[in-house]
Structures are given as structure tokens and as C-alpha cells.
Amino acid sequence: VLYVKTMIRERGNRAMYAASVGYHAALVPAVALFWPWLAALFAALAVRAAVVPRVWPGASPRMVGFGEVAASVTLGLLLVA
């Protein structure tokens, strides 16, 4: 949710960006404790939360949505596997 808000409604809001990056970064070690095989995906999502708003700040909501679908499908497939 924080990443999507950073990309759409709160675009350019530094506090929301910091909250999004901090949240995603904090999830990586937490996930690694319980599901080490998921840590790589969560690390990639943390990098995405930090890089994409800076590199591609004008991304359309449609493109952000496509990225979210891809991330959700990847997570679902990893959980099933």
C-alpha cells in the first residue's frame, strides 16, 4: 500500500517515500527469519520501493498496477512452491 501511495496519490511526498522504503527494508530481515527462501523477493521489492519512485516518478497508475500484479503473482507462486 505504501509503495502504491508513493507512486500515485502521495507522489513527491518525502515522508511517504521514507515510510515506504523503511517499511519494505524492515520486512526483509523479518521475512528471512521465518521464510529464508522468500527473502530475495522481499529484498527486490524493497529495492523497487527505493528506486522506482526516483527513477520513474511519472509512472502511470496502470503501469504501477501491472507491477503490483506481477509482484503478487510472483509471491503467490513462491508460496505455493
PyMOL Python script that loads the backbone (N, CA, C, O; Angstrom):
from pymol import cmd

cmd.read_pdbstr("""\
ATOM      1  N   VAL A   1       0.828  -1.186   0.000  1.00  0.00           N
ATOM      2  CA  VAL A   1       0.000   0.000   0.000  1.00  0.00           C
ATOM      3  C   VAL A   1       0.875   1.253   0.000  1.00  0.00           C
ATOM      4  O   VAL A   1       0.606   2.196  -0.744  1.00  0.00           O
ATOM      5  N   LEU A   2       1.915   1.268   0.827  1.00  0.00           N
ATOM      6  CA  LEU A   2       2.764   2.457   0.902  1.00  0.00           C
ATOM      7  C   LEU A   2       3.458   2.738  -0.425  1.00  0.00           C
ATOM      8  O   LEU A   2       3.569   3.891  -0.842  1.00  0.00           O
ATOM      9  N   TYR A   3       3.920   1.690  -1.083  1.00  0.00           N
ATOM     10  CA  TYR A   3       4.589   1.875  -2.373  1.00  0.00           C
ATOM     11  C   TYR A   3       3.621   2.477  -3.396  1.00  0.00           C
ATOM     12  O   TYR A   3       3.980   3.410  -4.114  1.00  0.00           O
ATOM     13  N   VAL A   4       2.421   1.957  -3.461  1.00  0.00           N
ATOM     14  CA  VAL A   4       1.432   2.450  -4.428  1.00  0.00           C
ATOM     15  C   VAL A   4       1.070   3.900  -4.110  1.00  0.00           C
ATOM     16  O   VAL A   4       0.969   4.727  -5.016  1.00  0.00           O
ATOM     17  N   LYS A   5       0.875   4.210  -2.827  1.00  0.00           N
ATOM     18  CA  LYS A   5       0.589   5.601  -2.459  1.00  0.00           C
ATOM     19  C   LYS A   5       1.748   6.512  -2.856  1.00  0.00           C
ATOM     20  O   LYS A   5       1.526   7.628  -3.325  1.00  0.00           O
ATOM     21  N   THR A   6       2.975   6.044  -2.672  1.00  0.00           N
ATOM     22  CA  THR A   6       4.147   6.835  -3.045  1.00  0.00           C
ATOM     23  C   THR A   6       4.168   7.099  -4.543  1.00  0.00           C
ATOM     24  O   THR A   6       4.623   8.153  -4.986  1.00  0.00           O
ATOM     25  N   MET A   7       3.681   6.153  -5.313  1.00  0.00           N
ATOM     26  CA  MET A   7       3.717   6.282  -6.766  1.00  0.00           C
ATOM     27  C   MET A   7       2.516   7.034  -7.339  1.00  0.00           C
ATOM     28  O   MET A   7       2.600   7.552  -8.453  1.00  0.00           O
ATOM     29  N   ILE A   8       1.414   7.107  -6.614  1.00  0.00           N
ATOM     30  CA  ILE A   8       0.208   7.705  -7.191  1.00  0.00           C
ATOM     31  C   ILE A   8      -0.252   8.925  -6.381  1.00  0.00           C
ATOM     32  O   ILE A   8       0.023  10.055  -6.785  1.00  0.00           O
ATOM     33  N   ARG A   9      -0.924   8.733  -5.280  1.00  0.00           N
ATOM     34  CA  ARG A   9      -1.521   9.861  -4.545  1.00  0.00           C
ATOM     35  C   ARG A   9      -0.506  10.733  -3.828  1.00  0.00           C
ATOM     36  O   ARG A   9      -0.657  11.954  -3.780  1.00  0.00           O
ATOM     37  N   GLU A  10       0.510  10.124  -3.279  1.00  0.00           N
ATOM     38  CA  GLU A  10       1.497  10.868  -2.494  1.00  0.00           C
ATOM     39  C   GLU A  10       2.792  11.080  -3.277  1.00  0.00           C
ATOM     40  O   GLU A  10       3.867  11.194  -2.688  1.00  0.00           O
ATOM     41  N   ARG A  11       2.687  11.130  -4.576  1.00  0.00           N
ATOM     42  CA  ARG A  11       3.863  11.325  -5.434  1.00  0.00           C
ATOM     43  C   ARG A  11       4.592  12.602  -5.011  1.00  0.00           C
ATOM     44  O   ARG A  11       3.984  13.667  -4.908  1.00  0.00           O
ATOM     45  N   GLY A  12       5.892  12.485  -4.769  1.00  0.00           N
ATOM     46  CA  GLY A  12       6.693  13.636  -4.376  1.00  0.00           C
ATOM     47  C   GLY A  12       6.715  13.903  -2.877  1.00  0.00           C
ATOM     48  O   GLY A  12       7.438  14.794  -2.432  1.00  0.00           O
ATOM     49  N   ASN A  13       5.955  13.170  -2.093  1.00  0.00           N
ATOM     50  CA  ASN A  13       5.918  13.341  -0.641  1.00  0.00           C
ATOM     51  C   ASN A  13       7.090  12.574  -0.034  1.00  0.00           C
ATOM     52  O   ASN A  13       7.099  11.343  -0.030  1.00  0.00           O
ATOM     53  N   ARG A  14       8.070  13.302   0.475  1.00  0.00           N
ATOM     54  CA  ARG A  14       9.283  12.666   1.008  1.00  0.00           C
ATOM     55  C   ARG A  14       9.002  11.790   2.223  1.00  0.00           C
ATOM     56  O   ARG A  14       9.623  10.740   2.389  1.00  0.00           O
ATOM     57  N   ALA A  15       8.073  12.215   3.070  1.00  0.00           N
ATOM     58  CA  ALA A  15       7.751  11.422   4.255  1.00  0.00           C
ATOM     59  C   ALA A  15       7.132  10.081   3.858  1.00  0.00           C
ATOM     60  O   ALA A  15       7.463   9.050   4.445  1.00  0.00           O
ATOM     61  N   MET A  16       6.244  10.084   2.877  1.00  0.00           N
ATOM     62  CA  MET A  16       5.629   8.839   2.425  1.00  0.00           C
ATOM     63  C   MET A  16       6.669   7.939   1.761  1.00  0.00           C
ATOM     64  O   MET A  16       6.656   6.722   1.946  1.00  0.00           O
ATOM     65  N   TYR A  17       7.566   8.546   0.990  1.00  0.00           N
ATOM     66  CA  TYR A  17       8.647   7.777   0.361  1.00  0.00           C
ATOM     67  C   TYR A  17       9.508   7.111   1.432  1.00  0.00           C
ATOM     68  O   TYR A  17       9.816   5.923   1.336  1.00  0.00           O
ATOM     69  N   ALA A  18       9.894   7.877   2.454  1.00  0.00           N
ATOM     70  CA  ALA A  18      10.727   7.333   3.533  1.00  0.00           C
ATOM     71  C   ALA A  18       9.992   6.217   4.278  1.00  0.00           C
ATOM     72  O   ALA A  18      10.596   5.200   4.618  1.00  0.00           O
ATOM     73  N   ALA A  19       8.707   6.400   4.531  1.00  0.00           N
ATOM     74  CA  ALA A  19       7.919   5.365   5.204  1.00  0.00           C
ATOM     75  C   ALA A  19       7.845   4.097   4.355  1.00  0.00           C
ATOM     76  O   ALA A  19       7.951   2.989   4.880  1.00  0.00           O
ATOM     77  N   SER A  20       7.665   4.259   3.052  1.00  0.00           N
ATOM     78  CA  SER A  20       7.586   3.109   2.154  1.00  0.00           C
ATOM     79  C   SER A  20       8.903   2.341   2.116  1.00  0.00           C
ATOM     80  O   SER A  20       8.922   1.116   2.241  1.00  0.00           O
ATOM     81  N   VAL A  21       9.988   3.062   1.946  1.00  0.00           N
ATOM     82  CA  VAL A  21      11.303   2.407   1.888  1.00  0.00           C
ATOM     83  C   VAL A  21      11.626   1.754   3.230  1.00  0.00           C
ATOM     84  O   VAL A  21      12.111   0.623   3.268  1.00  0.00           O
ATOM     85  N   GLY A  22      11.361   2.458   4.328  1.00  0.00           N
ATOM     86  CA  GLY A  22      11.632   1.897   5.648  1.00  0.00           C
ATOM     87  C   GLY A  22      10.825   0.643   5.934  1.00  0.00           C
ATOM     88  O   GLY A  22      11.348  -0.333   6.471  1.00  0.00           O
ATOM     89  N   TYR A  23       9.559   0.673   5.575  1.00  0.00           N
ATOM     90  CA  TYR A  23       8.690  -0.486   5.779  1.00  0.00           C
ATOM     91  C   TYR A  23       9.197  -1.690   4.980  1.00  0.00           C
ATOM     92  O   TYR A  23       9.322  -2.791   5.516  1.00  0.00           O
ATOM     93  N   HIS A  24       9.487  -1.472   3.702  1.00  0.00           N
ATOM     94  CA  HIS A  24       9.950  -2.574   2.863  1.00  0.00           C
ATOM     95  C   HIS A  24      11.309  -3.100   3.324  1.00  0.00           C
ATOM     96  O   HIS A  24      11.553  -4.306   3.297  1.00  0.00           O
ATOM     97  N   ALA A  25      12.187  -2.197   3.745  1.00  0.00           N
ATOM     98  CA  ALA A  25      13.502  -2.630   4.234  1.00  0.00           C
ATOM     99  C   ALA A  25      13.370  -3.415   5.537  1.00  0.00           C
ATOM    100  O   ALA A  25      14.109  -4.375   5.752  1.00  0.00           O
ATOM    101  N   ALA A  26      12.449  -3.026   6.403  1.00  0.00           N
ATOM    102  CA  ALA A  26      12.256  -3.737   7.667  1.00  0.00           C
ATOM    103  C   ALA A  26      11.661  -5.127   7.453  1.00  0.00           C
ATOM    104  O   ALA A  26      11.886  -6.030   8.258  1.00  0.00           O
ATOM    105  N   LEU A  27      10.915  -5.297   6.386  1.00  0.00           N
ATOM    106  CA  LEU A  27      10.321  -6.612   6.117  1.00  0.00           C
ATOM    107  C   LEU A  27      11.351  -7.662   5.717  1.00  0.00           C
ATOM    108  O   LEU A  27      11.155  -8.849   5.979  1.00  0.00           O
ATOM    109  N   VAL A  28      12.431  -7.247   5.093  1.00  0.00           N
ATOM    110  CA  VAL A  28      13.403  -8.222   4.571  1.00  0.00           C
ATOM    111  C   VAL A  28      13.957  -9.105   5.691  1.00  0.00           C
ATOM    112  O   VAL A  28      13.844 -10.326   5.585  1.00  0.00           O
ATOM    113  N   PRO A  29      14.547  -8.559   6.757  1.00  0.00           N
ATOM    114  CA  PRO A  29      15.061  -9.462   7.800  1.00  0.00           C
ATOM    115  C   PRO A  29      13.956 -10.209   8.544  1.00  0.00           C
ATOM    116  O   PRO A  29      14.160 -11.341   8.981  1.00  0.00           O
ATOM    117  N   ALA A  30      12.785  -9.581   8.690  1.00  0.00           N
ATOM    118  CA  ALA A  30      11.682 -10.259   9.365  1.00  0.00           C
ATOM    119  C   ALA A  30      11.234 -11.485   8.579  1.00  0.00           C
ATOM    120  O   ALA A  30      10.995 -12.548   9.152  1.00  0.00           O
ATOM    121  N   VAL A  31      11.123 -11.332   7.275  1.00  0.00           N
ATOM    122  CA  VAL A  31      10.730 -12.459   6.424  1.00  0.00           C
ATOM    123  C   VAL A  31      11.838 -13.515   6.407  1.00  0.00           C
ATOM    124  O   VAL A  31      11.560 -14.714   6.420  1.00  0.00           O
ATOM    125  N   ALA A  32      13.082 -13.067   6.379  1.00  0.00           N
ATOM    126  CA  ALA A  32      14.216 -14.006   6.319  1.00  0.00           C
ATOM    127  C   ALA A  32      14.270 -14.903   7.556  1.00  0.00           C
ATOM    128  O   ALA A  32      14.743 -16.037   7.476  1.00  0.00           O
ATOM    129  N   LEU A  33      13.795 -14.412   8.684  1.00  0.00           N
ATOM    130  CA  LEU A  33      13.793 -15.233   9.903  1.00  0.00           C
ATOM    131  C   LEU A  33      12.877 -16.442   9.773  1.00  0.00           C
ATOM    132  O   LEU A  33      13.203 -17.529  10.249  1.00  0.00           O
ATOM    133  N   PHE A  34      11.740 -16.253   9.135  1.00  0.00           N
ATOM    134  CA  PHE A  34      10.748 -17.319   9.070  1.00  0.00           C
ATOM    135  C   PHE A  34      10.715 -18.063   7.731  1.00  0.00           C
ATOM    136  O   PHE A  34      10.474 -19.269   7.688  1.00  0.00           O
ATOM    137  N   TRP A  35      10.959 -17.331   6.642  1.00  0.00           N
ATOM    138  CA  TRP A  35      10.927 -17.913   5.306  1.00  0.00           C
ATOM    139  C   TRP A  35      12.149 -17.435   4.519  1.00  0.00           C
ATOM    140  O   TRP A  35      12.022 -16.534   3.690  1.00  0.00           O
ATOM    141  N   PRO A  36      13.323 -18.013   4.757  1.00  0.00           N
ATOM    142  CA  PRO A  36      14.538 -17.527   4.091  1.00  0.00           C
ATOM    143  C   PRO A  36      14.447 -17.559   2.570  1.00  0.00           C
ATOM    144  O   PRO A  36      15.074 -16.743   1.895  1.00  0.00           O
ATOM    145  N   TRP A  37      13.686 -18.476   2.036  1.00  0.00           N
ATOM    146  CA  TRP A  37      13.575 -18.597   0.586  1.00  0.00           C
ATOM    147  C   TRP A  37      12.742 -17.466  -0.015  1.00  0.00           C
ATOM    148  O   TRP A  37      12.761 -17.277  -1.231  1.00  0.00           O
ATOM    149  N   LEU A  38      12.015 -16.716   0.802  1.00  0.00           N
ATOM    150  CA  LEU A  38      11.250 -15.559   0.313  1.00  0.00           C
ATOM    151  C   LEU A  38      12.020 -14.244   0.456  1.00  0.00           C
ATOM    152  O   LEU A  38      11.606 -13.214  -0.076  1.00  0.00           O
ATOM    153  N   ALA A  39      13.126 -14.288   1.169  1.00  0.00           N
ATOM    154  CA  ALA A  39      13.871 -13.054   1.459  1.00  0.00           C
ATOM    155  C   ALA A  39      14.349 -12.353   0.190  1.00  0.00           C
ATOM    156  O   ALA A  39      14.371 -11.123   0.141  1.00  0.00           O
ATOM    157  N   ALA A  40      14.726 -13.102  -0.824  1.00  0.00           N
ATOM    158  CA  ALA A  40      15.203 -12.489  -2.070  1.00  0.00           C
ATOM    159  C   ALA A  40      14.093 -11.671  -2.735  1.00  0.00           C
ATOM    160  O   ALA A  40      14.345 -10.571  -3.226  1.00  0.00           O
ATOM    161  N   LEU A  41      12.881 -12.196  -2.752  1.00  0.00           N
ATOM    162  CA  LEU A  41      11.766 -11.449  -3.330  1.00  0.00           C
ATOM    163  C   LEU A  41      11.502 -10.180  -2.534  1.00  0.00           C
ATOM    164  O   LEU A  41      11.308  -9.114  -3.119  1.00  0.00           O
ATOM    165  N   PHE A  42      11.491 -10.275  -1.219  1.00  0.00           N
ATOM    166  CA  PHE A  42      11.228  -9.100  -0.403  1.00  0.00           C
ATOM    167  C   PHE A  42      12.366  -8.083  -0.508  1.00  0.00           C
ATOM    168  O   PHE A  42      12.124  -6.879  -0.421  1.00  0.00           O
ATOM    169  N   ALA A  43      13.594  -8.549  -0.694  1.00  0.00           N
ATOM    170  CA  ALA A  43      14.705  -7.623  -0.932  1.00  0.00           C
ATOM    171  C   ALA A  43      14.514  -6.897  -2.261  1.00  0.00           C
ATOM    172  O   ALA A  43      14.770  -5.697  -2.360  1.00  0.00           O
ATOM    173  N   ALA A  44      14.068  -7.624  -3.275  1.00  0.00           N
ATOM    174  CA  ALA A  44      13.818  -6.994  -4.577  1.00  0.00           C
ATOM    175  C   ALA A  44      12.677  -5.976  -4.470  1.00  0.00           C
ATOM    176  O   ALA A  44      12.736  -4.917  -5.095  1.00  0.00           O
ATOM    177  N   LEU A  45      11.658  -6.283  -3.697  1.00  0.00           N
ATOM    178  CA  LEU A  45      10.555  -5.338  -3.509  1.00  0.00           C
ATOM    179  C   LEU A  45      11.016  -4.103  -2.732  1.00  0.00           C
ATOM    180  O   LEU A  45      10.529  -3.000  -2.977  1.00  0.00           O
ATOM    181  N   ALA A  46      11.944  -4.282  -1.804  1.00  0.00           N
ATOM    182  CA  ALA A  46      12.498  -3.140  -1.069  1.00  0.00           C
ATOM    183  C   ALA A  46      13.313  -2.249  -2.004  1.00  0.00           C
ATOM    184  O   ALA A  46      13.230  -1.023  -1.933  1.00  0.00           O
ATOM    185  N   VAL A  47      14.095  -2.868  -2.874  1.00  0.00           N
ATOM    186  CA  VAL A  47      14.864  -2.089  -3.852  1.00  0.00           C
ATOM    187  C   VAL A  47      13.900  -1.355  -4.785  1.00  0.00           C
ATOM    188  O   VAL A  47      14.124  -0.192  -5.121  1.00  0.00           O
ATOM    189  N   ARG A  48      12.852  -2.019  -5.193  1.00  0.00           N
ATOM    190  CA  ARG A  48      11.849  -1.387  -6.056  1.00  0.00           C
ATOM    191  C   ARG A  48      11.238  -0.176  -5.363  1.00  0.00           C
ATOM    192  O   ARG A  48      11.070   0.873  -5.985  1.00  0.00           O
ATOM    193  N   ALA A  49      10.904  -0.311  -4.083  1.00  0.00           N
ATOM    194  CA  ALA A  49      10.302   0.800  -3.337  1.00  0.00           C
ATOM    195  C   ALA A  49      11.245   1.991  -3.237  1.00  0.00           C
ATOM    196  O   ALA A  49      10.801   3.137  -3.166  1.00  0.00           O
ATOM    197  N   ALA A  50      12.548   1.720  -3.230  1.00  0.00           N
ATOM    198  CA  ALA A  50      13.532   2.803  -3.128  1.00  0.00           C
ATOM    199  C   ALA A  50      13.872   3.416  -4.477  1.00  0.00           C
ATOM    200  O   ALA A  50      14.075   4.626  -4.570  1.00  0.00           O
ATOM    201  N   VAL A  51      13.937   2.605  -5.516  1.00  0.00           N
ATOM    202  CA  VAL A  51      14.456   3.072  -6.806  1.00  0.00           C
ATOM    203  C   VAL A  51      13.369   3.608  -7.736  1.00  0.00           C
ATOM    204  O   VAL A  51      13.529   4.687  -8.307  1.00  0.00           O
ATOM    205  N   VAL A  52      12.291   2.892  -7.893  1.00  0.00           N
ATOM    206  CA  VAL A  52      11.291   3.256  -8.901  1.00  0.00           C
ATOM    207  C   VAL A  52      10.714   4.662  -8.703  1.00  0.00           C
ATOM    208  O   VAL A  52      10.601   5.397  -9.684  1.00  0.00           O
ATOM    209  N   PRO A  53      10.344   5.072  -7.488  1.00  0.00           N
ATOM    210  CA  PRO A  53       9.808   6.435  -7.353  1.00  0.00           C
ATOM    211  C   PRO A  53      10.811   7.526  -7.749  1.00  0.00           C
ATOM    212  O   PRO A  53      10.414   8.622  -8.144  1.00  0.00           O
ATOM    213  N   ARG A  54      12.080   7.230  -7.647  1.00  0.00           N
ATOM    214  CA  ARG A  54      13.106   8.217  -8.019  1.00  0.00           C
ATOM    215  C   ARG A  54      13.419   8.182  -9.515  1.00  0.00           C
ATOM    216  O   ARG A  54      13.602   9.226 -10.141  1.00  0.00           O
ATOM    217  N   VAL A  55      13.477   6.993 -10.074  1.00  0.00           N
ATOM    218  CA  VAL A  55      13.854   6.841 -11.478  1.00  0.00           C
ATOM    219  C   VAL A  55      12.661   7.062 -12.410  1.00  0.00           C
ATOM    220  O   VAL A  55      12.815   7.592 -13.511  1.00  0.00           O
ATOM    221  N   TRP A  56      11.484   6.658 -11.968  1.00  0.00           N
ATOM    222  CA  TRP A  56      10.298   6.704 -12.820  1.00  0.00           C
ATOM    223  C   TRP A  56       9.139   7.341 -12.054  1.00  0.00           C
ATOM    224  O   TRP A  56       8.113   6.695 -11.842  1.00  0.00           O
ATOM    225  N   PRO A  57       9.292   8.606 -11.636  1.00  0.00           N
ATOM    226  CA  PRO A  57       8.268   9.231 -10.791  1.00  0.00           C
ATOM    227  C   PRO A  57       6.940   9.487 -11.508  1.00  0.00           C
ATOM    228  O   PRO A  57       5.908   9.640 -10.853  1.00  0.00           O
ATOM    229  N   GLY A  58       6.951   9.533 -12.814  1.00  0.00           N
ATOM    230  CA  GLY A  58       5.730   9.805 -13.559  1.00  0.00           C
ATOM    231  C   GLY A  58       5.032   8.572 -14.076  1.00  0.00           C
ATOM    232  O   GLY A  58       4.245   8.655 -15.019  1.00  0.00           O
ATOM    233  N   ALA A  59       5.308   7.420 -13.474  1.00  0.00           N
ATOM    234  CA  ALA A  59       4.669   6.179 -13.924  1.00  0.00           C
ATOM    235  C   ALA A  59       3.157   6.296 -13.798  1.00  0.00           C
ATOM    236  O   ALA A  59       2.643   6.826 -12.813  1.00  0.00           O
ATOM    237  N   SER A  60       2.466   5.806 -14.786  1.00  0.00           N
ATOM    238  CA  SER A  60       1.004   5.866 -14.763  1.00  0.00           C
ATOM    239  C   SER A  60       0.467   4.857 -13.743  1.00  0.00           C
ATOM    240  O   SER A  60       1.119   3.855 -13.451  1.00  0.00           O
ATOM    241  N   PRO A  61      -0.717   5.128 -13.209  1.00  0.00           N
ATOM    242  CA  PRO A  61      -1.337   4.163 -12.293  1.00  0.00           C
ATOM    243  C   PRO A  61      -1.479   2.774 -12.926  1.00  0.00           C
ATOM    244  O   PRO A  61      -1.382   1.757 -12.238  1.00  0.00           O
ATOM    245  N   ARG A  62      -1.704   2.742 -14.214  1.00  0.00           N
ATOM    246  CA  ARG A  62      -1.823   1.457 -14.913  1.00  0.00           C
ATOM    247  C   ARG A  62      -0.517   0.661 -14.823  1.00  0.00           C
ATOM    248  O   ARG A  62      -0.536  -0.539 -14.546  1.00  0.00           O
ATOM    249  N   MET A  63       0.602   1.326 -15.054  1.00  0.00           N
ATOM    250  CA  MET A  63       1.890   0.640 -15.002  1.00  0.00           C
ATOM    251  C   MET A  63       2.231   0.206 -13.571  1.00  0.00           C
ATOM    252  O   MET A  63       2.783  -0.873 -13.358  1.00  0.00           O
ATOM    253  N   VAL A  64       1.899   1.052 -12.601  1.00  0.00           N
ATOM    254  CA  VAL A  64       2.108   0.687 -11.197  1.00  0.00           C
ATOM    255  C   VAL A  64       1.268  -0.548 -10.873  1.00  0.00           C
ATOM    256  O   VAL A  64       1.739  -1.460 -10.193  1.00  0.00           O
ATOM    257  N   GLY A  65       0.051  -0.577 -11.349  1.00  0.00           N
ATOM    258  CA  GLY A  65      -0.825  -1.725 -11.132  1.00  0.00           C
ATOM    259  C   GLY A  65      -0.287  -2.998 -11.756  1.00  0.00           C
ATOM    260  O   GLY A  65      -0.350  -4.068 -11.151  1.00  0.00           O
ATOM    261  N   PHE A  66       0.246  -2.883 -12.979  1.00  0.00           N
ATOM    262  CA  PHE A  66       0.851  -4.057 -13.620  1.00  0.00           C
ATOM    263  C   PHE A  66       2.013  -4.592 -12.783  1.00  0.00           C
ATOM    264  O   PHE A  66       2.175  -5.802 -12.631  1.00  0.00           O
ATOM    265  N   GLY A  67       2.811  -3.683 -12.248  1.00  0.00           N
ATOM    266  CA  GLY A  67       3.929  -4.093 -11.389  1.00  0.00           C
ATOM    267  C   GLY A  67       3.447  -4.786 -10.128  1.00  0.00           C
ATOM    268  O   GLY A  67       4.044  -5.766  -9.683  1.00  0.00           O
ATOM    269  N   GLU A  68       2.367  -4.277  -9.554  1.00  0.00           N
ATOM    270  CA  GLU A  68       1.804  -4.897  -8.351  1.00  0.00           C
ATOM    271  C   GLU A  68       1.253  -6.280  -8.650  1.00  0.00           C
ATOM    272  O   GLU A  68       1.411  -7.202  -7.849  1.00  0.00           O
ATOM    273  N   VAL A  69       0.609  -6.427  -9.794  1.00  0.00           N
ATOM    274  CA  VAL A  69       0.102  -7.749 -10.184  1.00  0.00           C
ATOM    275  C   VAL A  69       1.265  -8.723 -10.346  1.00  0.00           C
ATOM    276  O   VAL A  69       1.192  -9.859  -9.878  1.00  0.00           O
ATOM    277  N   ALA A  70       2.326  -8.291 -11.000  1.00  0.00           N
ATOM    278  CA  ALA A  70       3.496  -9.158 -11.185  1.00  0.00           C
ATOM    279  C   ALA A  70       4.100  -9.557  -9.844  1.00  0.00           C
ATOM    280  O   ALA A  70       4.453 -10.719  -9.643  1.00  0.00           O
ATOM    281  N   ALA A  71       4.221  -8.606  -8.931  1.00  0.00           N
ATOM    282  CA  ALA A  71       4.782  -8.910  -7.610  1.00  0.00           C
ATOM    283  C   ALA A  71       3.869  -9.874  -6.849  1.00  0.00           C
ATOM    284  O   ALA A  71       4.354 -10.791  -6.185  1.00  0.00           O
ATOM    285  N   SER A  72       2.565  -9.675  -6.939  1.00  0.00           N
ATOM    286  CA  SER A  72       1.622 -10.545  -6.235  1.00  0.00           C
ATOM    287  C   SER A  72       1.613 -11.954  -6.799  1.00  0.00           C
ATOM    288  O   SER A  72       1.559 -12.929  -6.049  1.00  0.00           O
ATOM    289  N   VAL A  73       1.665 -12.062  -8.109  1.00  0.00           N
ATOM    290  CA  VAL A  73       1.707 -13.391  -8.744  1.00  0.00           C
ATOM    291  C   VAL A  73       2.993 -14.106  -8.367  1.00  0.00           C
ATOM    292  O   VAL A  73       2.977 -15.299  -8.061  1.00  0.00           O
ATOM    293  N   THR A  74       4.110 -13.382  -8.387  1.00  0.00           N
ATOM    294  CA  THR A  74       5.387 -13.985  -8.002  1.00  0.00           C
ATOM    295  C   THR A  74       5.342 -14.476  -6.567  1.00  0.00           C
ATOM    296  O   THR A  74       5.776 -15.593  -6.284  1.00  0.00           O
ATOM    297  N   LEU A  75       4.825 -13.663  -5.657  1.00  0.00           N
ATOM    298  CA  LEU A  75       4.706 -14.074  -4.268  1.00  0.00           C
ATOM    299  C   LEU A  75       3.799 -15.299  -4.141  1.00  0.00           C
ATOM    300  O   LEU A  75       4.126 -16.241  -3.421  1.00  0.00           O
ATOM    301  N   GLY A  76       2.677 -15.287  -4.830  1.00  0.00           N
ATOM    302  CA  GLY A  76       1.764 -16.421  -4.788  1.00  0.00           C
ATOM    303  C   GLY A  76       2.411 -17.705  -5.288  1.00  0.00           C
ATOM    304  O   GLY A  76       2.251 -18.765  -4.682  1.00  0.00           O
ATOM    305  N   LEU A  77       3.134 -17.610  -6.382  1.00  0.00           N
ATOM    306  CA  LEU A  77       3.799 -18.796  -6.926  1.00  0.00           C
ATOM    307  C   LEU A  77       4.866 -19.319  -5.972  1.00  0.00           C
ATOM    308  O   LEU A  77       5.011 -20.530  -5.805  1.00  0.00           O
ATOM    309  N   LEU A  78       5.610 -18.413  -5.347  1.00  0.00           N
ATOM    310  CA  LEU A  78       6.624 -18.850  -4.393  1.00  0.00           C
ATOM    311  C   LEU A  78       6.003 -19.493  -3.152  1.00  0.00           C
ATOM    312  O   LEU A  78       6.551 -20.450  -2.604  1.00  0.00           O
ATOM    313  N   LEU A  79       4.886 -18.976  -2.724  1.00  0.00           N
ATOM    314  CA  LEU A  79       4.222 -19.572  -1.558  1.00  0.00           C
ATOM    315  C   LEU A  79       3.648 -20.940  -1.860  1.00  0.00           C
ATOM    316  O   LEU A  79       3.641 -21.821  -1.000  1.00  0.00           O
ATOM    317  N   VAL A  80       3.166 -21.119  -3.079  1.00  0.00           N
ATOM    318  CA  VAL A  80       2.625 -22.425  -3.470  1.00  0.00           C
ATOM    319  C   VAL A  80       3.754 -23.436  -3.657  1.00  0.00           C
ATOM    320  O   VAL A  80       3.613 -24.610  -3.312  1.00  0.00           O
ATOM    321  N   ALA A  81       4.865 -22.971  -4.203  1.00  0.00           N
ATOM    322  CA  ALA A  81       6.008 -23.871  -4.444  1.00  0.00           C
ATOM    323  C   ALA A  81       6.625 -24.231  -3.130  1.00  0.00           C
ATOM    324  O   ALA A  81       7.602 -24.979  -3.091  1.00  0.00           O
TER     325      ALA A  81
END
""", "prot")
cmd.dss("prot")
cmd.show_as("cartoon", "prot")
cmd.util.cbc("prot")
cmd.orient("prot")
